[in-house]
Amino acid sequence: MSTLWQIGYVTAVILGLVYVFLPGRVHGFGFEFLRRSSPGRPDGSDAPVRLYRGLGVLFLFIGGTGLT
């Protein structure tokens, strides 16, 4: 496996850990369209946090399978 692929997989694992354990901080720093609330939803929605945790699990899966 080339060094560049290993760096990519390690980066995916690091991003996955950050997204899983710090979704609130990522949400505060993240995309503006995810921070805006739609008229039908209350402001305290958990959807963005769940989305970031789901992305984190996906990153962990990609990084973990690539490193093995």
C-alpha positions in Angstrom: 0.0 0.0 0.0 1.4 3.4 -0.9 2.1 6.0 1.7 -0.4 8.4 0.2 -3.3 5.9 0.7 -2.2 5.3 4.3 -2.2 9.0 5.0 -5.7 9.2 3.5 -7.0 6.4 5.7 -5.4 7.8 8.8 -7.0 11.2 8.0 -10.4 9.5 7.6 -10.0 7.8 11.0 -9.1 11.1 12.7 -12.0 12.9 11.0 -14.3 10.1 12.1 -13.2 10.4 15.7 -13.7 14.1 15.7 -17.2 13.9 14.1 -18.3 11.1 16.5 -17.0 12.7 19.7 -17.3 16.4 19.0 -20.4 16.9 16.7 -21.5 20.1 18.4 -18.1 21.8 17.8 -18.1 20.6 14.2 -21.6 21.8 13.8 -20.7 25.3 15.1 -17.7 25.4 12.6 -19.5 23.6 9.8 -21.6 24.4 6.8 -24.1 27.3 7.0 -26.9 25.4 5.3 -26.8 22.8 8.1 -27.0 25.5 10.8 -30.1 27.2 9.4 -33.3 25.8 10.9 -36.3 25.2 8.6 -39.7 26.8 9.5 -41.2 23.4 10.4 -38.5 22.4 12.9 -37.8 23.8 16.3 -34.4 25.4 16.8 -33.2 22.6 19.2 -33.2 19.9 16.6 -30.8 16.9 17.0 -30.7 16.3 13.2 -27.4 18.0 12.5 -25.7 16.2 15.4 -27.0 12.9 14.2 -25.8 13.7 10.7 -22.3 14.5 11.9 -22.2 11.3 14.0 -23.3 9.3 11.0 -20.6 10.8 8.9 -18.1 10.1 11.6 -19.1 6.4 11.7 -18.8 6.3 7.9 -15.3 7.9 8.1 -14.3 5.4 10.8 -15.5 2.5 8.6 -13.7 3.8 5.5 -10.4 4.4 7.5 -10.6 1.2 9.4 -11.2 -1.0 6.4 -8.4 0.7 4.5 -5.9 0.3 7.2 -6.5 -3.4 7.7 
